[in-house]
Amino acid sequence: MTVTLSACATPETRVRNGLISAGLSAPISACMADRMVDRLSLGQLNKLNGLSKLKKRKAGDVTINEFVKQTRALQDPEIIGVVSSSGVICAVK
């Protein structure tokens, strides 16, 4: 049943859940996912999902700075820009 639910999940839901799994807090993850799905391609979102260093962290354990630092490994300036700007905007909301 879980597989069926995740297969039907919207890109925003998958991104939000991925950010939470990476250790960002739930409110920051929701805010960033909302912005990121509108600004990044599905391919770029999949690249972000592949950040193995941040997998399986507890929600709230990772700072936005740490997450941005890890995204630099992807070497995609657009991803870095969107993640950085989304992180800053969502942190001050």
OpenMM code with the backbone's topology and positions (N, CA, C; nanometers):
from openmm import Vec3, app, unit

residues = "MET THR VAL THR LEU SER ALA CYS ALA THR PRO GLU THR ARG VAL ARG ASN GLY LEU ILE SER ALA GLY LEU SER ALA PRO ILE SER ALA CYS MET ALA ASP ARG MET VAL ASP ARG LEU SER LEU GLY GLN LEU ASN LYS LEU ASN GLY LEU SER LYS LEU LYS LYS ARG LYS ALA GLY ASP VAL THR ILE ASN GLU PHE VAL LYS GLN THR ARG ALA LEU GLN ASP PRO GLU ILE ILE GLY VAL VAL SER SER SER GLY VAL ILE CYS ALA VAL LYS".split()
positions = [
    Vec3(0.0822, -0.1192, 0.0000),
    Vec3(0.0000, 0.0000, 0.0000),
    Vec3(0.0865, 0.1254, 0.0000),
    Vec3(0.1941, 0.1265, 0.0727),
    Vec3(0.2816, 0.2435, 0.0785),
    Vec3(0.3403, 0.2756, -0.0578),
    Vec3(0.3788, 0.1747, -0.1329),
    Vec3(0.4351, 0.1963, -0.2649),
    Vec3(0.3349, 0.2672, -0.3538),
    Vec3(0.2108, 0.2248, -0.3482),
    Vec3(0.1068, 0.2873, -0.4283),
    Vec3(0.0901, 0.4341, -0.3900),
    Vec3(0.0906, 0.4616, -0.2623),
    Vec3(0.0756, 0.5997, -0.2182),
    Vec3(0.1923, 0.6856, -0.2621),
    Vec3(0.3147, 0.6353, -0.2494),
    Vec3(0.4294, 0.7160, -0.2883),
    Vec3(0.4355, 0.7345, -0.4395),
    Vec3(0.3890, 0.6370, -0.5156),
    Vec3(0.3882, 0.6495, -0.6604),
    Vec3(0.2900, 0.7568, -0.7056),
    Vec3(0.1858, 0.7791, -0.6270),
    Vec3(0.0857, 0.8794, -0.6607),
    Vec3(0.1180, 1.0168, -0.6014),
    Vec3(0.2220, 1.0251, -0.5233),
    Vec3(0.2558, 1.1505, -0.4576),
    Vec3(0.2962, 1.2547, -0.5617),
    Vec3(0.2630, 1.3781, -0.5323),
    Vec3(0.2999, 1.4876, -0.6208),
    Vec3(0.4502, 1.5124, -0.6102),
    Vec3(0.5091, 1.5777, -0.7110),
    Vec3(0.6516, 1.6109, -0.6997),
    Vec3(0.6812, 1.6921, -0.5728),
    Vec3(0.5924, 1.7831, -0.5382),
    Vec3(0.6140, 1.8645, -0.4182),
    Vec3(0.6189, 1.7780, -0.2925),
    Vec3(0.5308, 1.6802, -0.2839),
    Vec3(0.5290, 1.5902, -0.1681),
    Vec3(0.6565, 1.5085, -0.1620),
    Vec3(0.7000, 1.4573, -0.2771),
    Vec3(0.8235, 1.3776, -0.2796),
    Vec3(0.9433, 1.4625, -0.2407),
    Vec3(0.9501, 1.5862, -0.2909),
    Vec3(1.0617, 1.6751, -0.2570),
    Vec3(1.0581, 1.7082, -0.1077),
    Vec3(0.9406, 1.7427, -0.0579),
    Vec3(0.9276, 1.7746, 0.0856),
    Vec3(0.9733, 1.6570, 0.1710),
    Vec3(0.9259, 1.5375, 0.1391),
    Vec3(0.9649, 1.4192, 0.2160),
    Vec3(1.1142, 1.3911, 0.2045),
    Vec3(1.1708, 1.4153, 0.0865),
    Vec3(1.3145, 1.3978, 0.0682),
    Vec3(1.3954, 1.4951, 0.1511),
    Vec3(1.3487, 1.6197, 0.1585),
    Vec3(1.4178, 1.7200, 0.2393),
    Vec3(1.4100, 1.6860, 0.3878),
    Vec3(1.2949, 1.6375, 0.4299),
    Vec3(1.2799, 1.5954, 0.5702),
    Vec3(1.3731, 1.4775, 0.5978),
    Vec3(1.3808, 1.3806, 0.5051),
    Vec3(1.4715, 1.2662, 0.5212),
    Vec3(1.6171, 1.3101, 0.5239),
    Vec3(1.6463, 1.4199, 0.4555),
    Vec3(1.7828, 1.4727, 0.4545),
    Vec3(1.8159, 1.5467, 0.5838),
    Vec3(1.7147, 1.5691, 0.6682),
    Vec3(1.7406, 1.6294, 0.7984),
    Vec3(1.6938, 1.7723, 0.8162),
    Vec3(1.6324, 1.8323, 0.7134),
    Vec3(1.5780, 1.9672, 0.7305),
    Vec3(1.4472, 1.9582, 0.8081),
    Vec3(1.4116, 2.0642, 0.8776),
    Vec3(1.2881, 2.0632, 0.9565),
    Vec3(1.1666, 2.0562, 0.8633),
    Vec3(1.0559, 2.0082, 0.9164),
    Vec3(0.9340, 1.9941, 0.8360),
    Vec3(0.8847, 2.1275, 0.7798),
    Vec3(0.8793, 2.2359, 0.8596),
    Vec3(0.8314, 2.3627, 0.8025),
    Vec3(0.9237, 2.4174, 0.6927),
    Vec3(1.0540, 2.4073, 0.7133),
    Vec3(1.1492, 2.4539, 0.6114),
    Vec3(1.1375, 2.3663, 0.4873),
    Vec3(1.1253, 2.2365, 0.5057),
    Vec3(1.1135, 2.1440, 0.3932),
    Vec3(0.9897, 2.1739, 0.3098),
    Vec3(0.8774, 2.1983, 0.3753),
    Vec3(0.7529, 2.2279, 0.3031),
    Vec3(0.7664, 2.3568, 0.2230),
    Vec3(0.8230, 2.4581, 0.2847),
    Vec3(0.8408, 2.5877, 0.2177),
    Vec3(0.9358, 2.5738, 0.0982),
    Vec3(1.0493, 2.5075, 0.1202),
    Vec3(1.1474, 2.4933, 0.0128),
    Vec3(1.0928, 2.4075, -0.1015),
    Vec3(1.0224, 2.2998, -0.0692),
    Vec3(0.9675, 2.2128, -0.1733),
    Vec3(0.8707, 2.2892, -0.2619),
    Vec3(0.7887, 2.3730, -0.2022),
    Vec3(0.6924, 2.4524, -0.2778),
    Vec3(0.7638, 2.5396, -0.3803),
    Vec3(0.8725, 2.6010, -0.3409),
    Vec3(0.9487, 2.6887, -0.4303),
    Vec3(1.0290, 2.6087, -0.5324),
    Vec3(1.0903, 2.4987, -0.4882),
    Vec3(1.1816, 2.4242, -0.5737),
    Vec3(1.1099, 2.3547, -0.6901),
    Vec3(0.9904, 2.3005, -0.6672),
    Vec3(0.9212, 2.2297, -0.7759),
    Vec3(0.8796, 2.3250, -0.8878),
    Vec3(0.8651, 2.4527, -0.8561),
    Vec3(0.8295, 2.5513, -0.9581),
    Vec3(0.9509, 2.6014, -1.0350),
    Vec3(1.0705, 2.5798, -0.9812),
    Vec3(1.1902, 2.6396, -1.0395),
    Vec3(1.2914, 2.5404, -1.0959),
    Vec3(1.2785, 2.4131, -1.0594),
    Vec3(1.3734, 2.3124, -1.1061),
    Vec3(1.3018, 2.2064, -1.1903),
    Vec3(1.3763, 2.1480, -1.2818),
    Vec3(1.3201, 2.0401, -1.3647),
    Vec3(1.3121, 1.9117, -1.2822),
    Vec3(1.2373, 1.8151, -1.3327),
    Vec3(1.2294, 1.6857, -1.2642),
    Vec3(1.3669, 1.6196, -1.2558),
    Vec3(1.4472, 1.6353, -1.3599),
    Vec3(1.5831, 1.5815, -1.3584),
    Vec3(1.6671, 1.6430, -1.2476),
    Vec3(1.6548, 1.7742, -1.2305),
    Vec3(1.7292, 1.8416, -1.1240),
    Vec3(1.6787, 1.7985, -0.9862),
    Vec3(1.5480, 1.7833, -0.9736),
    Vec3(1.4927, 1.7374, -0.8456),
    Vec3(1.5408, 1.5960, -0.8142),
    Vec3(1.5534, 1.5122, -0.9167),
    Vec3(1.6052, 1.3770, -0.8962),
    Vec3(1.7514, 1.3793, -0.8542),
    Vec3(1.8294, 1.4728, -0.9107),
    Vec3(1.9688, 1.4872, -0.8680),
    Vec3(1.9757, 1.5198, -0.7188),
    Vec3(1.8903, 1.6112, -0.6764),
    Vec3(1.8867, 1.6476, -0.5336),
    Vec3(1.8527, 1.5268, -0.4480),
    Vec3(1.7626, 1.4457, -0.4962),
    Vec3(1.7219, 1.3260, -0.4227),
    Vec3(1.8383, 1.2286, -0.4053),
    Vec3(1.9375, 1.2380, -0.4913),
    Vec3(2.0511, 1.1478, -0.4860),
    Vec3(2.1615, 1.1888, -0.3905),
    Vec3(2.1419, 1.2933, -0.3144),
    Vec3(2.2453, 1.3362, -0.2194),
    Vec3(2.2552, 1.2345, -0.1059),
    Vec3(2.3378, 1.1350, -0.1244),
    Vec3(2.3441, 1.0239, -0.0295),
    Vec3(2.4011, 1.0626, 0.1065),
    Vec3(2.4849, 1.1643, 0.1128),
    Vec3(2.5440, 1.2034, 0.2414),
    Vec3(2.4387, 1.2496, 0.3418),
    Vec3(2.3261, 1.2966, 0.2914),
    Vec3(2.2247, 1.3517, 0.3812),
    Vec3(2.1046, 1.2594, 0.3996),
    Vec3(2.1133, 1.1380, 0.3549),
    Vec3(2.0002, 1.0465, 0.3689),
    Vec3(1.9839, 1.0008, 0.5130),
    Vec3(1.8608, 0.9800, 0.5487),
    Vec3(1.8238, 0.9203, 0.6776),
    Vec3(1.8720, 1.0006, 0.7984),
    Vec3(1.8618, 1.1293, 0.7901),
    Vec3(1.8924, 1.2145, 0.9043),
    Vec3(1.7611, 1.2492, 0.9728),
    Vec3(1.7657, 1.2776, 1.1013),
    Vec3(1.6435, 1.3164, 1.1722),
    Vec3(1.6058, 1.4591, 1.1337),
    Vec3(1.4759, 1.4826, 1.1232),
    Vec3(1.4252, 1.6148, 1.0864),
    Vec3(1.4791, 1.7188, 1.1840),
    Vec3(1.5357, 1.8242, 1.1303),
    Vec3(1.5895, 1.9324, 1.2108),
    Vec3(1.7374, 1.9186, 1.2424),
    Vec3(1.8001, 1.8063, 1.2048),
    Vec3(1.9424, 1.7845, 1.2329),
    Vec3(2.0356, 1.8587, 1.1367),
    Vec3(1.9856, 1.8955, 1.0199),
    Vec3(2.0690, 1.9576, 0.9177),
    Vec3(2.0296, 2.1046, 0.9019),
    Vec3(2.1294, 2.1906, 0.8981),
    Vec3(2.1031, 2.3326, 0.8759),
    Vec3(2.0902, 2.3582, 0.7256),
    Vec3(2.0318, 2.4700, 0.6936),
    Vec3(2.0204, 2.5080, 0.5529),
    Vec3(2.1597, 2.5245, 0.4937),
    Vec3(2.2521, 2.5829, 0.5698),
    Vec3(2.3895, 2.5997, 0.5205),
    Vec3(2.4530, 2.4658, 0.4858),
    Vec3(2.4350, 2.3666, 0.5712),
    Vec3(2.4909, 2.2344, 0.5450),
    Vec3(2.4280, 2.1735, 0.4196),
    Vec3(2.2970, 2.1899, 0.4041),
    Vec3(2.2292, 2.1364, 0.2875),
    Vec3(2.2789, 2.2035, 0.1594),
    Vec3(2.2942, 2.3360, 0.1634),
    Vec3(2.3445, 2.4090, 0.0463),
    Vec3(2.4859, 2.3621, 0.0135),
    Vec3(2.5668, 2.3444, 0.1147),
    Vec3(2.7045, 2.2975, 0.0938),
    Vec3(2.7049, 2.1620, 0.0228),
    Vec3(2.6168, 2.0724, 0.0629),
    Vec3(2.6091, 1.9408, -0.0004),
    Vec3(2.5598, 1.9502, -0.1448),
    Vec3(2.4714, 2.0457, -0.1734),
    Vec3(2.4200, 2.0580, -0.3101),
    Vec3(2.5286, 2.1048, -0.4064),
    Vec3(2.6310, 2.1692, -0.3562),
    Vec3(2.7410, 2.2127, -0.4436),
    Vec3(2.8083, 2.0945, -0.5120),
    Vec3(2.8042, 1.9784, -0.4477),
    Vec3(2.8643, 1.8582, -0.5064),
    Vec3(2.7963, 1.8193, -0.6381),
    Vec3(2.6743, 1.8638, -0.6585),
    Vec3(2.6014, 1.8328, -0.7813),
    Vec3(2.6524, 1.9131, -0.9004),
    Vec3(2.7261, 2.0198, -0.8741),
    Vec3(2.7849, 2.1053, -0.9773),
    Vec3(2.6819, 2.1555, -1.0783),
    Vec3(2.5671, 2.1973, -1.0268),
    Vec3(2.4619, 2.2546, -1.1105),
    Vec3(2.4290, 2.3917, -1.0524),
    Vec3(2.4759, 2.4986, -1.1173),
    Vec3(2.4558, 2.6337, -1.0627),
    Vec3(2.3091, 2.6698, -1.0398),
    Vec3(2.2202, 2.6181, -1.1247),
    Vec3(2.0782, 2.6485, -1.1086),
    Vec3(2.0229, 2.5842, -0.9811),
    Vec3(2.0605, 2.4590, -0.9553),
    Vec3(2.0170, 2.3923, -0.8324),
    Vec3(2.0691, 2.4680, -0.7113),
    Vec3(2.1967, 2.5032, -0.7133),
    Vec3(2.2565, 2.5739, -0.5999),
    Vec3(2.1854, 2.7073, -0.5764),
    Vec3(2.1564, 2.7793, -0.6839),
    Vec3(2.0880, 2.9076, -0.6715),
    Vec3(1.9480, 2.8944, -0.6139),
    Vec3(1.8746, 2.7965, -0.6633),
    Vec3(1.7367, 2.7766, -0.6164),
    Vec3(1.7355, 2.7281, -0.4720),
    Vec3(1.8225, 2.6327, -0.4392),
    Vec3(1.8283, 2.5815, -0.3015),
    Vec3(1.8707, 2.6935, -0.2061),
    Vec3(1.9701, 2.7725, -0.2445),
    Vec3(2.0180, 2.8819, -0.1588),
    Vec3(1.9100, 2.9870, -0.1366),
    Vec3(1.8493, 3.0329, -0.2449),
    Vec3(1.7472, 3.1379, -0.2300),
    Vec3(1.6256, 3.0862, -0.1561),
    Vec3(1.5847, 2.9630, -0.1845),
    Vec3(1.4700, 2.9049, -0.1154),
    Vec3(1.4989, 2.8894, 0.0330),
    Vec3(1.6196, 2.8449, 0.0648),
    Vec3(1.6580, 2.8283, 0.2045),
    Vec3(1.6540, 2.9588, 0.2813),
    Vec3(1.7073, 3.0645, 0.2221),
    Vec3(1.7077, 3.1954, 0.2888),
    Vec3(1.5662, 3.2473, 0.3069),
    Vec3(1.4872, 3.2418, 0.2006),
    Vec3(1.3489, 3.2919, 0.2086),
    Vec3(1.2687, 3.2128, 0.3106),
    Vec3(1.2828, 3.0823, 0.3098),
    Vec3(1.2048, 2.9981, 0.3997),
    Vec3(1.2521, 3.0103, 0.5441),
    Vec3(1.3781, 3.0397, 0.5646),
    Vec3(1.4307, 3.0546, 0.7006),
    Vec3(1.3766, 3.1805, 0.7691),
    Vec3(1.3488, 3.2839, 0.6904),
    Vec3(1.3022, 3.4090, 0.7510),
    Vec3(1.1511, 3.4194, 0.7564),
    Vec3(1.0804, 3.3244, 0.6954),
    Vec3(0.9330, 3.3268, 0.6987),
    Vec3(0.8837, 3.2934, 0.8358),
] * unit.nanometer
topology = app.Topology()
chain = topology.addChain("A")
for resn in residues:
    res = topology.addResidue(resn, chain)
    for name in ("N", "CA", "C"):
        topology.addAtom(name, app.Element.getBySymbol(name[0]), res)
